[in-house]
Structures are given as C-alpha cells and as structure tokens.
Amino acid sequence: MNLQVKKTNNALFDFIGSSPTCFHAVENLSAAYEKAGFLALSEKDVWEIKPGGKYYVTRNGSSVIGFTIPKKDPKGFHLSASHSDSPCFKLKQIPVTRTEKYLKLNVEKYGGMIMATWLDKPLTIAGRIFTQKAGGVFPEMVQHLVCLKEGSCIIPNVCIHFERNMNSGLEYNAQTDMAPVFAVDTEGKVKTDADAQKLFWSVIAENAGVKPEEILGSDLYVCSPEKGTFIGLSQDMIASPRLDDLQCVFGTYTGFLKAAGSSEAYIGVHAVLDNEEVGSMTRQGAQSTFLKDTLLRICENLGLSGQDYLRLLADSFMVSADNAHAVHPNHPEKSDAGNRPYMNGGIVIKSHGGQKYTSDGYSIGVFTSICASVQVPVQMFSNRSDIAGGSTLGNISNTQVSVKAVDIGLPQLAMHSSCETAGSLDTLYLVQAMERYYSL
C-alpha cells in the first residue's frame, strides 16, 4: 500500500475514533484550526477580521465554519459543506427503564439507520451534558463532553429459538427491540425507577467531572466505538463507523488546512453543519442562517456593502460533500445502468433530474477540471430512475446562500450501517482535490 494512502486513512481513523458525536467532531475540528493558527470568533462578540487572517466560528457546539481571507480584495467565496452528524440512537431526557433485573436505556432513532447492524455488539454512550455557570441574570450553561468506555451497553437480539422468522424478514421495533442494556441488577439493589436514574447519572457525572445534581440538561447518544481498519487482502478497503459523513469532513478540512491562505482571489470557507440526517431544519443545520450570517459578517468587516456581498456570491462556488453509494457487490442491480461509481474509482459527482443534488453541467465541468489538474479521477452517480433519491447539504444551503454548486461524495457501501465500507484510495483523492480547489 502507498505510504501516503496509509497515513491519510490512519489519520481518518483517529479523527472518527475521537468523534463519536457531532459535538466531539466539532471540538476536534476546532483544535485543528487552533493548531493551524486560526483565531476563534464568537457570534456574541464584535468581529475584527483583517486581510490575510484565518478564523473559525462555532454554533451549538455541533457546527463549525472556518475561513481564510486573502490579502487582496476578494472576488468571491470558495466554499465546501459537509455534515457532522451520523445516524445513531438518542437517549430521551429520562433515559432509564427497568425490565426484570435489567436496566435499559430508553432511546429513539436519530436519522435513518440500518437497525439490525446495531445489535449484538459493544456500544458506548457519548454526547454532552450542561451545568449552570455561576452569576448572571439569565442562566448561562456550561457544556461538558461525555464519552463512556467501550462496551458501556449492548442491544441483544432475541435468539432464533424464540424468534423462528429471524432470517425471513423480521421487522425491528425501535421502542421494544432496540433498547440497549447497560446493567444487570443481580443483587436487587435498584428498588425504584429513581434508583435507576440515579445510578445512570452518577456514571455520566463522573465521566464529565461534575456532580450528578449539577446536570441540568443533556444530549446523549448510543454510538459505535468500533475502530476504523483496513479490509481486504491488499488493504484496498476501509471499514469504520460514521464514514457518512466524517470521511468527507476529514477530506475537505485536511485539504482546506493544507491550502489555507494560499488563494489570492477567494475567501476560503469550510463549513461543517449539523442535523443533515434529520432534515437540516435547525439553527445549526444547512437550512439555518449560520452560513449566511457568517458570510455577511465577513463582508461587513471588510467594509463591503450589501451589493458587494451579492456580487461576491455571483462569483462563488460550493462543493457540497456527502458520501455516495458505490455499486454493491451482491446487488449490482440496485445501481443505475450507466452511472455506476466504484470504491477506489475516485470522487463521485452526484446529479439528479429533480434537482435533489445541485450539480449541473457547469458545476460538473468546473469540478472535473479541478480534479483533472491534480490527476484525481472522478465518476458519476445517478439513482436508478425508479428509485427515489435523497437530498443533501447543497440544495438546502442554497436556500440561504445562493451560489453555483456541485454535489460530490466518496463511494461507500452500507450507508447508515453502524459500520460502513469505503475505498482506501478515495480519502486521499478528496484531500488532493480540495487542496487544489482552495488554492485557486
């Protein structure tokens, strides 16, 4: 295996492994920006942006936008957008139930996961909790990230002896079949529901370094702690949780940081937005004003007018990066007859007649040209005409920031499984293409 390919994917595995939730992903991205010399901004403060500067801003702890300002007057924005969230199970605010001697988590689906892949494997609990900061008139919350050790809980299947149709189309119920078990009350010490809640929150509080009674709110998830690894006799595949969409997050931000500040004409913008898996209609999602607000404040700080902002948008471009479906080895009939991406075949450009994706002839030409300039292969994806496609960040964010855009992704198998598969060459392809893109 090429040493650069191996190094790039090992860095991807480290990023995904340390990012069990969107909150951890944004914390890791923020740390990467800090290390690269970017200055942190707060939406609550007055910004002071200067030509040649590098900055980043977060919203909700789950979305982040990094940007670089050229030294000369900018012609427009070069943007990318990917998403920080992945399908998993979210704990309800009163998270514990008791059945017989078992203590279970009361969860609901977050996004459209393949539920069967979450059973019979060690899982972990991760997310964030909030405590109150002392002082102030209106209560101010302090965020604490949480990630319990591997094997904190498990979702057990019913054995085939009790469920004879297990292999013939069993349908899982999210409320009854997908409740993770996190403890067995062997000695019968958990007498009441209150005892069960107290036990759970004491573990969460210890992990966060606070007292249980200090916890006022939470966003906790059941996540896969599985480590990314190479697969295949020639290690030409990778397997990992959350490849959709942290593989694109990693590829775009690595390319962005490699090129940071090298463009003389365009403001480079790297956006990672939350809640794509549930529709993006949140204050930190692609349909929010987060990206628009940030671009407007950049222009205001550079002394540009509202008309100037619109002129910059007219000469701007966005790469919407969200993983794509590779041809399946056991079900090739699921793919279109001609537009058939394969793992290790290069970056996938996605298009759709009903405009589920933003790609058109112009943006396909632009992105293909950029990739060709650094010898990165591209391939095309369209759904079969009788299969409905899903939308992604490009057309959603365009409702707020209207720019020319292309939808791309890296080809993968088993999208929305607890462990997904992709090609080992494609991560580096995306890094190389995005470094070139942000250098122009």
C-alpha positions as CSV (number, residue, x, y, z in Angstrom):
1,M,0.0,0.0,0.0
2,N,1.1,3.5,-0.8
3,L,2.6,5.1,2.3
4,Q,0.6,8.4,1.8
5,V,-2.6,6.4,1.4
6,K,-2.0,4.5,4.6
7,K,-1.0,7.7,6.6
8,T,-4.1,9.5,5.3
9,N,-6.5,6.8,6.3
10,N,-4.9,6.2,9.7
11,A,-5.4,10.0,10.4
12,L,-9.0,9.5,9.3
13,F,-9.5,6.6,11.7
14,D,-8.1,8.7,14.5
15,F,-10.4,11.6,13.7
16,I,-13.5,9.3,13.5
17,G,-12.5,7.3,16.6
18,S,-12.2,10.5,18.7
19,S,-15.5,11.9,17.2
20,P,-18.3,9.6,18.5
21,T,-20.8,12.5,18.2
22,C,-21.1,15.8,16.3
23,F,-20.0,17.7,19.4
24,H,-16.8,15.7,19.6
25,A,-16.2,16.2,15.9
26,V,-16.6,20.0,16.2
27,E,-14.3,20.1,19.2
28,N,-11.6,18.2,17.2
29,L,-12.0,20.4,14.2
30,S,-11.7,23.5,16.5
31,A,-8.5,22.1,17.9
32,A,-7.2,21.5,14.4
33,Y,-8.0,25.1,13.5
34,E,-6.3,26.4,16.6
35,K,-3.2,24.3,15.8
36,A,-3.1,25.8,12.3
37,G,-3.2,29.3,13.6
38,F,-6.9,30.2,13.1
39,L,-8.4,32.6,15.6
40,A,-11.7,31.7,17.4
41,L,-14.6,34.0,17.0
42,S,-17.9,34.1,18.9
43,E,-21.2,35.0,17.4
44,K,-21.9,37.1,20.5
45,D,-18.9,39.3,20.1
46,V,-17.9,42.1,17.7
47,W,-15.6,40.6,15.0
48,E,-12.4,42.1,13.8
49,I,-11.4,40.5,10.6
50,K,-8.3,41.5,8.6
51,P,-7.0,40.7,5.1
52,G,-4.7,37.7,5.3
53,G,-6.4,36.4,8.5
54,K,-7.6,32.9,9.4
55,Y,-10.7,32.4,11.6
56,Y,-13.3,30.0,12.8
57,V,-16.7,30.2,14.5
58,T,-19.0,27.5,16.0
59,R,-22.7,27.3,16.6
60,N,-24.4,25.0,19.2
61,G,-21.1,23.1,19.7
62,S,-22.1,20.9,16.7
63,S,-21.4,23.1,13.6
64,V,-18.3,25.0,12.7
65,I,-17.2,27.3,9.9
66,G,-13.5,28.0,9.2
67,F,-12.5,30.7,6.8
68,T,-9.4,32.4,5.3
69,I,-9.2,36.0,4.0
70,P,-7.0,36.8,1.0
71,K,-4.6,39.8,1.3
72,K,-6.1,41.4,-1.8
73,D,-9.8,42.4,-2.5
74,P,-11.7,39.1,-2.8
75,K,-13.6,38.1,-6.0
76,G,-15.9,35.7,-4.2
77,F,-16.1,32.7,-1.9
78,H,-14.8,29.2,-2.4
79,L,-17.0,27.1,0.0
80,S,-17.4,23.5,1.0
81,A,-20.2,22.0,3.1
82,S,-20.3,18.6,4.8
83,H,-22.1,17.4,7.9
84,S,-21.0,16.4,11.4
85,D,-23.9,14.1,12.4
86,S,-24.5,10.4,11.7
87,P,-27.4,8.0,12.3
88,C,-27.5,6.6,15.8
89,F,-29.8,6.3,18.8
90,K,-30.6,9.3,21.0
91,L,-31.3,9.0,24.7
92,K,-34.5,10.5,25.9
93,Q,-34.3,13.1,28.8
94,I,-35.5,10.5,31.3
95,P,-33.2,7.8,29.9
96,V,-33.5,4.6,32.0
97,T,-36.2,1.9,32.2
98,R,-36.3,-1.3,34.2
99,T,-37.4,-4.7,33.0
100,E,-37.0,-7.7,35.3
101,K,-33.4,-7.3,36.6
102,Y,-32.2,-5.4,33.6
103,L,-31.5,-1.6,33.4
104,K,-32.1,-0.4,29.9
105,L,-31.8,2.9,28.0
106,N,-34.9,4.5,26.6
107,V,-33.8,5.6,23.1
108,E,-35.2,6.9,19.9
109,K,-33.8,6.8,16.3
110,Y,-31.7,9.7,15.2
111,G,-31.7,9.5,11.4
112,G,-32.4,6.5,9.1
113,M,-30.0,3.9,10.3
114,I,-29.9,0.2,9.4
115,M,-31.1,-1.0,12.8
116,A,-30.1,-4.7,12.5
117,T,-26.4,-3.6,12.4
118,W,-26.6,-2.2,15.9
119,L,-27.5,-5.4,17.6
120,D,-25.1,-7.8,19.5
121,K,-22.1,-5.5,19.5
122,P,-20.5,-3.4,22.2
123,L,-21.7,0.2,22.1
124,T,-20.9,3.3,24.0
125,I,-22.7,6.4,25.4
126,A,-21.4,9.8,24.3
127,G,-22.6,13.4,23.9
128,R,-22.8,16.3,26.2
129,I,-24.3,17.5,29.4
130,F,-24.9,21.0,30.8
131,T,-24.3,22.6,34.1
132,Q,-25.0,26.2,35.1
133,K,-22.3,28.9,35.2
134,A,-22.3,30.9,38.3
135,G,-23.6,34.5,38.2
136,G,-25.6,36.4,35.6
137,V,-29.3,37.3,35.3
138,F,-30.2,34.7,32.6
139,P,-29.0,31.2,33.3
140,E,-25.8,30.5,31.4
141,M,-25.0,26.9,30.6
142,V,-21.6,25.2,30.5
143,Q,-21.1,22.3,28.1
144,H,-19.2,19.2,29.2
145,L,-18.4,16.4,26.7
146,V,-19.1,12.9,27.7
147,C,-17.8,9.6,26.2
148,L,-18.0,6.4,28.3
149,K,-15.7,3.5,27.8
150,E,-16.2,0.9,25.1
151,G,-18.8,-1.7,25.9
152,S,-21.0,0.6,28.1
153,C,-24.1,-1.1,26.7
154,I,-25.4,-3.6,24.2
155,I,-28.6,-4.3,22.2
156,P,-29.2,-8.0,22.3
157,N,-31.1,-9.9,19.7
158,V,-33.8,-12.4,20.5
159,C,-32.3,-15.9,20.0
160,I,-33.5,-17.7,16.9
161,H,-35.1,-20.4,19.1
162,F,-37.6,-17.8,20.3
163,E,-38.0,-16.0,17.0
164,R,-38.1,-18.5,14.2
165,N,-38.6,-15.9,11.5
166,M,-35.3,-14.1,12.4
167,N,-33.9,-14.8,9.0
168,S,-37.0,-14.3,6.9
169,G,-37.9,-10.7,7.1
170,L,-38.1,-9.8,10.8
171,E,-39.0,-6.1,11.4
172,Y,-37.4,-4.4,14.3
173,N,-39.4,-2.0,16.5
174,A,-37.4,1.0,17.7
175,Q,-39.2,1.1,21.1
176,T,-39.2,-2.5,22.1
177,D,-36.3,-4.2,20.2
178,M,-33.6,-1.5,20.2
179,A,-33.4,-0.7,23.9
180,P,-29.7,-1.0,25.0
181,V,-28.9,-2.9,28.2
182,F,-26.4,-1.2,30.4
183,A,-26.6,-3.1,33.7
184,V,-28.0,-6.2,35.4
185,D,-29.3,-5.7,38.9
186,T,-28.1,-9.1,40.2
187,E,-28.3,-8.2,43.9
188,G,-31.7,-6.3,43.6
189,K,-30.3,-3.0,44.9
190,V,-32.2,-0.9,42.3
191,K,-35.6,-0.8,44.0
192,T,-37.2,2.1,42.1
193,D,-37.1,4.0,38.9
194,A,-35.5,6.8,40.8
195,D,-32.7,4.5,41.9
196,A,-32.1,3.5,38.3
197,Q,-31.9,7.2,37.1
198,K,-29.5,8.0,40.0
199,L,-27.2,5.2,39.0
200,F,-27.0,6.2,35.4
201,W,-26.5,9.9,36.1
202,S,-23.8,9.2,38.6
203,V,-21.8,7.4,35.9
204,I,-22.3,10.3,33.4
205,A,-21.4,12.9,36.0
206,E,-18.2,11.1,36.9
207,N,-17.1,10.9,33.3
208,A,-17.8,14.7,32.9
209,G,-16.1,15.6,36.1
210,V,-19.2,17.1,37.7
211,K,-21.7,16.2,40.4
212,P,-24.9,14.4,39.4
213,E,-27.1,17.1,40.9
214,E,-25.4,19.8,38.8
215,I,-26.6,18.3,35.5
216,L,-29.4,20.4,34.1
217,G,-29.7,19.1,30.5
218,S,-28.2,16.6,28.1
219,D,-27.8,15.5,24.5
220,L,-26.6,11.9,24.8
221,Y,-26.4,9.2,22.2
222,V,-25.6,5.5,21.8
223,C,-22.7,5.3,19.4
224,S,-20.4,2.6,17.9
225,P,-16.9,2.7,19.4
226,E,-15.5,0.4,16.7
227,K,-12.1,1.4,15.5
228,G,-11.5,2.1,11.8
229,T,-9.4,-0.5,10.0
230,F,-8.2,-1.7,6.6
231,I,-10.0,-4.5,4.9
232,G,-9.1,-6.9,2.1
233,L,-6.1,-9.0,1.1
234,S,-4.5,-5.8,-0.4
235,Q,-6.0,-3.5,2.2
236,D,-7.9,-1.7,-0.6
237,M,-10.9,-1.1,1.6
238,I,-11.6,0.6,4.9
239,A,-14.3,-0.1,7.4
240,S,-15.4,2.3,10.1
241,P,-18.4,3.9,11.8
242,R,-19.6,7.3,10.6
243,L,-17.8,7.3,7.2
244,D,-21.0,9.1,6.2
245,D,-20.1,11.9,6.6
246,L,-16.9,12.2,8.6
247,Q,-14.9,10.9,5.7
248,C,-15.9,13.9,3.7
249,V,-15.4,16.2,6.7
250,F,-11.9,14.9,7.1
251,G,-11.0,15.1,3.4
252,T,-12.4,18.6,3.0
253,Y,-10.8,20.1,6.1
254,T,-7.5,18.4,5.5
255,G,-7.4,19.9,2.0
256,F,-8.6,23.2,3.4
257,L,-5.9,23.4,6.0
258,K,-3.2,22.4,3.5
259,A,-4.2,25.3,1.2
260,A,-5.1,27.8,4.0
261,G,-4.4,31.3,2.9
262,S,-2.8,30.4,-0.5
263,S,-5.6,31.8,-2.6
264,E,-5.0,35.3,-3.7
265,A,-8.6,35.9,-5.0
266,Y,-11.2,34.0,-3.0
267,I,-12.3,33.8,0.6
268,G,-11.9,30.1,1.5
269,V,-14.9,28.8,3.6
270,H,-15.0,25.3,5.2
271,A,-18.5,24.6,6.7
272,V,-19.4,21.5,8.8
273,L,-23.1,21.6,9.6
274,D,-25.2,19.5,12.0
275,N,-28.5,17.7,11.6
276,E,-28.3,16.7,7.9
277,E,-29.5,13.2,8.9
278,V,-32.8,14.7,10.2
279,G,-33.5,17.3,7.6
280,S,-31.2,20.2,8.4
281,M,-34.0,22.4,9.7
282,T,-32.3,23.6,12.9
283,R,-30.4,26.7,13.9
284,Q,-27.2,24.9,13.2
285,G,-28.3,23.0,10.1
286,A,-27.8,23.7,6.4
287,Q,-31.2,25.4,6.2
288,S,-30.3,27.8,9.0
289,T,-28.8,31.2,8.6
290,F,-25.4,30.2,10.1
291,L,-23.5,30.2,6.8
292,K,-25.3,33.3,5.5
293,D,-24.7,35.1,8.8
294,T,-21.0,34.3,8.7
295,L,-20.5,35.4,5.1
296,L,-22.4,38.7,5.8
297,R,-20.3,39.5,8.9
298,I,-17.1,38.8,6.9
299,C,-18.2,41.3,4.2
300,E,-19.2,43.9,6.8
301,N,-15.8,43.6,8.5
302,L,-14.1,44.1,5.1
303,G,-16.0,47.3,4.6
304,L,-18.2,45.8,1.8
305,S,-21.8,46.8,1.1
306,G,-24.9,44.6,0.7
307,Q,-24.5,44.9,-3.1
308,D,-20.8,43.9,-2.8
309,Y,-21.9,40.8,-0.9
310,L,-24.3,39.8,-3.7
311,R,-21.5,40.5,-6.3
312,L,-19.2,38.1,-4.4
313,L,-21.9,35.4,-4.3
314,A,-22.2,35.7,-8.1
315,D,-18.6,34.7,-8.5
316,S,-18.6,32.0,-5.8
317,F,-18.7,28.2,-5.8
318,M,-19.6,25.5,-3.3
319,V,-18.6,21.9,-3.1
320,S,-21.3,20.0,-1.2
321,A,-19.5,16.9,0.1
322,D,-21.6,14.0,1.4
323,N,-20.8,10.4,0.7
324,A,-22.2,8.5,-2.3
325,H,-23.4,4.9,-3.0
326,A,-20.9,2.5,-4.6
327,V,-22.1,-0.4,-6.8
328,H,-23.0,-3.2,-4.3
329,P,-21.1,-6.5,-5.0
330,N,-24.1,-8.6,-4.2
331,H,-26.8,-6.3,-5.6
332,P,-25.4,-4.5,-8.6
333,E,-29.0,-4.3,-9.9
334,K,-29.7,-1.6,-7.4
335,S,-27.4,0.8,-9.3
336,D,-28.2,2.8,-12.5
337,A,-27.2,1.1,-15.7
338,G,-24.6,3.7,-16.6
339,N,-23.8,5.9,-13.7
340,R,-22.1,3.3,-11.5
341,P,-19.4,4.5,-9.0
342,Y,-16.9,2.0,-7.6
343,M,-14.8,2.2,-4.5
344,N,-11.2,3.5,-5.3
345,G,-12.6,4.8,-8.6
346,G,-12.3,8.4,-7.5
347,I,-14.6,11.2,-6.3
348,V,-18.2,10.8,-7.2
349,I,-20.2,13.7,-8.7
350,K,-23.9,13.3,-8.0
351,S,-26.7,14.6,-10.2
352,H,-30.5,14.2,-10.2
353,G,-33.1,15.3,-12.7
354,G,-35.4,16.5,-10.0
355,Q,-32.6,18.7,-8.5
356,K,-32.1,16.6,-5.3
357,Y,-28.5,17.5,-6.0
358,T,-27.1,20.8,-7.1
359,S,-24.8,19.6,-9.8
360,D,-25.4,20.8,-13.3
361,G,-23.4,20.9,-16.5
362,Y,-21.5,24.0,-15.4
363,S,-20.5,22.9,-11.9
364,I,-19.7,19.3,-13.1
365,G,-17.3,20.9,-15.6
366,V,-15.7,23.1,-13.0
367,F,-15.1,20.3,-10.5
368,T,-14.0,17.8,-13.1
369,S,-11.4,20.3,-14.4
370,I,-10.1,20.9,-10.8
371,C,-9.7,17.2,-10.2
372,A,-8.0,16.6,-13.6
373,S,-5.4,19.3,-12.7
374,V,-4.1,17.1,-9.8
375,Q,-4.8,13.7,-11.5
376,V,-7.7,12.8,-9.3
377,P,-10.3,10.6,-11.1
378,V,-14.0,11.4,-11.0
379,Q,-17.0,9.2,-11.6
380,M,-20.7,9.9,-11.9
381,F,-23.7,8.9,-9.8
382,S,-27.4,9.0,-10.6
383,N,-30.1,6.9,-9.0
384,R,-32.0,4.3,-11.0
385,S,-35.0,6.2,-12.5
386,D,-37.4,4.1,-10.4
387,I,-35.6,4.7,-7.1
388,A,-36.2,7.9,-5.2
389,G,-33.1,9.8,-4.1
390,G,-32.4,11.8,-1.0
391,S,-31.2,15.4,-0.9
392,T,-28.1,16.7,0.9
393,L,-26.5,19.9,2.0
394,G,-26.0,21.7,-1.3
395,N,-29.6,22.4,-2.3
396,I,-30.6,23.0,1.3
397,S,-27.9,25.6,2.0
398,N,-28.6,27.2,-1.4
399,T,-31.9,28.4,0.0
400,Q,-29.9,30.7,2.3
401,V,-26.7,31.3,0.2
402,S,-27.4,31.1,-3.5
403,V,-24.2,30.1,-5.3
404,K,-23.1,27.8,-8.1
405,A,-22.6,24.3,-6.6
406,V,-21.6,20.7,-7.2
407,D,-22.7,17.7,-5.1
408,I,-19.9,15.2,-4.5
409,G,-19.1,12.3,-2.2
410,L,-16.8,9.3,-1.8
411,P,-18.2,5.9,-2.8
412,Q,-19.1,3.6,0.0
413,L,-21.1,0.5,0.8
414,A,-23.7,0.0,3.6
415,M,-24.5,3.7,4.1
416,H,-26.2,4.3,7.5
417,S,-24.9,1.0,8.9
418,S,-23.2,1.1,12.3
419,C,-20.0,0.1,10.3
420,E,-19.6,1.3,6.8
421,T,-17.1,0.4,4.0
422,A,-15.2,2.6,1.6
423,G,-12.1,2.5,-0.7
424,S,-8.7,3.2,0.8
425,L,-7.6,5.4,-2.1
426,D,-10.6,7.7,-2.2
427,T,-9.8,9.6,1.1
428,L,-6.6,10.9,-0.3
429,Y,-8.2,11.7,-3.6
430,L,-10.6,14.1,-1.8
431,V,-7.7,15.7,0.2
432,Q,-5.8,16.4,-3.0
433,A,-8.8,17.8,-4.9
434,M,-9.8,20.1,-2.1
435,E,-6.3,21.4,-1.5
436,R,-6.3,22.3,-5.2
437,Y,-9.8,23.9,-5.0
438,Y,-8.9,26.1,-2.0
439,S,-5.6,27.2,-3.6
440,L,-7.3,28.7,-6.7
